[in-house]
Amino acid sequence: MTGIVEKTVAIPTEYISEIFGQFDENIKLIERHLSVTTVNRNGEVKIIGGKPSVEAAVGVVEQMVKLAARGNTIDKQKIIYAIDMAMEKQDLNLVEIDKDVICHTINGKPIKPKTLGQKKYVDAIRKDMITFGIGPAGTGKTYLAMAMAITAFKNNEVKRIIMTRPAIEAGEKLGFLPGDMQSKVDPYLRPLYDALYEIMGPESFIKNSEKGLIEVAPLAYMRGRTLDNSFIILDEAQNTTGAQMKMFLTRIGFGSKVVITGDLTQKDLASGTRSGLEIAEKVLKKVEGISFCKLTSTDVVRHPLVQKIVKAYEAYEKKASK
């Protein structure tokens, strides 16, 4: 048949099972998505198909071999991401991304960007005083910001960490929830606590929290303060009003670094209220020292089904806006 080519990729024996996956699920993903056929013979994988498809598949397999050689587990998410990038004909060096270890969790697990979008986001946080991370759920916006904050704190680059988010969610009003003010706001801040515990450990968090070096508080508590020498994270920023966002941005003092995260497709503001995140993007996009990083469904690092859900909603919303 004309147009059919074949190429061979050598895979060291110790990585064969990692690359192929359980019941060959990884290699089957490559075959299905890139329309190629593979044959495994004595540590070599022969890839057969149309020239562009074969070249893309070879690139994916070679990237996986390099990642496996660095001790990585080759999971479905890594395979799908490499396939997506190959299909978009993007130059991808997953090893360079993999080398960027921000810090380790309390259990010793390395925290690092997993996609090109995440790598650009982490680099922007390092470079600029204020970074906006905008994108759908599961793209690691908050978690990576938290890892960067804890690393800066441990390296004495900042004196404290402040994490905040607006206490508005899914149409619920705080006044109707049981308990005192702290118990009312804690559910809204729980995702921040969870990430802190995983990266820093409960004991270290409690000790530093008692000293006032780590603060987790609703956005309203930021009013009237000047925040110097701090790493400040504003999470769920799509739920700020224009006035709240301006208030927050004007609190920032000397020696501070700020990361603002949000997903403009998941606003819980009252109907007709414009998001402060949306306004900030228009007002500040040309201001030096401020970065806007757009993460997409391609950067989703949760279960592959989450990526499919995000893509389906993106397609639906794009169609509905026409």
PEWO-V689388 format. One record per residue. N is the residue number from 1. RES is the residue in one letter. OMEGA is omega in whole degrees, 0 to 359 (none if undefined). NEAR is the number of other C-alpha atoms within 8 Angstrom. Layout:
[[N;RES;OMEGA;NEAR] [N;RES;OMEGA;NEAR]]
This chain:
[[1;M;182;3] [2;T;177;3] [3;G;180;7] [4;I;178;9] [5;V;174;9] [6;E;178;10] [7;K;182;9] [8;T;176;9] [9;V;178;11] [10;A;177;7] [11;I;177;10] [12;P;186;7] [13;T;184;6] [14;E;181;5] [15;Y;184;11] [16;I;184;10] [17;S;179;8] [18;E;182;9] [19;I;183;13] [20;F;180;11] [21;G;180;12] [22;Q;183;7] [23;F;179;5] [24;D;186;8] [25;E;181;9] [26;N;182;13] [27;I;177;11] [28;K;176;8] [29;L;180;10] [30;I;179;13] [31;E;185;11] [32;R;185;8] [33;H;185;7] [34;L;177;12] [35;S;177;9] [36;V;174;14] [37;T;179;8] [38;T;176;10] [39;V;181;7] [40;N;180;8] [41;R;172;7] [42;N;176;4] [43;G;175;10] [44;E;178;10] [45;V;177;12] [46;K;181;12] [47;I;186;15] [48;I;178;12] [49;G;175;13] [50;G;187;10] [51;K;181;10] [52;P;181;6] [53;S;180;11] [54;V;180;16] [55;E;178;8] [56;A;181;12] [57;A;177;14] [58;V;178;12] [59;G;180;9] [60;V;182;12] [61;V;180;10] [62;E;177;9] [63;Q;181;12] [64;M;177;11] [65;V;180;11] [66;K;179;9] [67;L;179;14] [68;A;180;13] [69;A;178;8] [70;R;176;6] [71;G;181;6] [72;N;168;7] [73;T;180;7] [74;I;182;12] [75;D;183;8] [76;K;182;8] [77;Q;180;10] [78;K;180;8] [79;I;183;14] [80;I;179;9] [81;Y;180;11] [82;A;178;11] [83;I;179;14] [84;D;181;9] [85;M;179;11] [86;A;180;14] [87;M;178;9] [88;E;180;6] [89;K;177;6] [90;Q;174;7] [91;D;186;6] [92;L;175;8] [93;N;183;7] [94;L;180;10] [95;V;178;9] [96;E;177;7] [97;I;183;13] [98;D;181;11] [99;K;185;7] [100;D;179;8] [101;V;182;10] [102;I;179;10] [103;C;178;10] [104;H;175;11] [105;T;179;12] [106;I;179;9] [107;N;177;5] [108;G;180;6] [109;K;180;7] [110;P;175;9] [111;I;182;11] [112;K;175;12] [113;P;182;13] [114;K;180;11] [115;T;179;10] [116;L;178;10] [117;G;179;11] [118;Q;179;14] [119;K;178;11] [120;K;179;9] [121;Y;180;10] [122;V;179;12] [123;D;179;8] [124;A;178;11] [125;I;179;13] [126;R;189;6] [127;K;191;6] [128;D;180;11] [129;M;180;10] [130;I;178;12] [131;T;173;14] [132;F;175;11] [133;G;186;14] [134;I;180;13] [135;G;185;13] [136;P;178;14] [137;A;175;8] [138;G;181;10] [139;T;174;14] [140;G;184;10] [141;K;184;13] [142;T;184;8] [143;Y;179;8] [144;L;177;12] [145;A;179;12] [146;M;179;11] [147;A;178;12] [148;M;180;12] [149;A;182;11] [150;I;177;11] [151;T;179;10] [152;A;180;11] [153;F;180;13] [154;K;179;7] [155;N;180;7] [156;N;175;7] [157;E;174;8] [158;V;182;13] [159;K;180;9] [160;R;177;12] [161;I;177;14] [162;I;178;12] [163;M;184;12] [164;T;172;13] [165;R;179;13] [166;P;183;12] [167;A;176;9] [168;I;178;12] [169;E;173;9] [170;A;174;5] [171;G;181;8] [172;E;178;7] [173;K;185;8] [174;L;184;9] [175;G;182;5] [176;F;180;6] [177;L;181;7] [178;P;172;7] [179;G;179;7] [180;D;186;6] [181;M;181;6] [182;Q;181;7] [183;S;178;9] [184;K;184;11] [185;V;183;12] [186;D;179;8] [187;P;181;7] [188;Y;182;10] [189;L;184;13] [190;R;179;8] [191;P;178;7] [192;L;177;9] [193;Y;182;9] [194;D;180;8] [195;A;179;10] [196;L;180;12] [197;Y;183;10] [198;E;184;10] [199;I;187;11] [200;M;185;11] [201;G;184;11] [202;P;184;9] [203;E;180;6] [204;S;178;8] [205;F;182;12] [206;I;181;8] [207;K;181;8] [208;N;178;10] [209;S;179;10] [210;E;178;7] [211;K;182;7] [212;G;182;8] [213;L;174;10] [214;I;183;11] [215;E;175;10] [216;V;188;10] [217;A;175;11] [218;P;186;12] [219;L;182;13] [220;A;181;6] [221;Y;182;6] [222;M;184;9] [223;R;175;9] [224;G;181;5] [225;R;170;6] [226;T;189;7] [227;L;179;10] [228;D;173;9] [229;N;183;13] [230;S;169;13] [231;F;188;14] [232;I;178;13] [233;I;172;13] [234;L;184;13] [235;D;179;12] [236;E;186;11] [237;A;176;15] [238;Q;181;13] [239;N;173;14] [240;T;170;14] [241;T;177;11] [242;G;181;12] [243;A;180;8] [244;Q;180;10] [245;M;179;13] [246;K;177;9] [247;M;182;9] [248;F;184;11] [249;L;181;7] [250;T;175;6] [251;R;191;12] [252;I;182;11] [253;G;182;9] [254;F;176;7] [255;G;182;8] [256;S;175;14] [257;K;186;11] [258;V;171;12] [259;V;181;13] [260;I;183;12] [261;T;178;14] [262;G;179;14] [263;D;186;13] [264;L;178;11] [265;T;183;5] [266;Q;180;6] [267;K;177;9] [268;D;179;9] [269;L;177;11] [270;A;181;6] [271;S;179;4] [272;G;179;4] [273;T;181;7] [274;R;182;9] [275;S;176;13] [276;G;178;16] [277;L;179;15] [278;E;180;10] [279;I;182;10] [280;A;181;11] [281;E;180;9] [282;K;186;7] [283;V;192;7] [284;L;189;8] [285;K;181;10] [286;K;181;6] [287;V;181;6] [288;E;180;4] [289;G;178;7] [290;I;179;13] [291;S;172;10] [292;F;180;10] [293;C;180;12] [294;K;175;8] [295;L;185;13] [296;T;178;10] [297;S;178;11] [298;T;182;8] [299;D;179;14] [300;V;183;13] [301;V;173;11] [302;R;179;9] [303;H;181;7] [304;P;178;9] [305;L;177;6] [306;V;178;10] [307;Q;179;13] [308;K;179;8] [309;I;180;8] [310;V;180;11] [311;K;180;9] [312;A;178;8] [313;Y;178;8] [314;E;180;8] [315;A;180;8] [316;Y;182;8] [317;E;178;8] [318;K;180;8] [319;K;182;7] [320;A;183;6] [321;S;182;5] [322;K;none;4]]
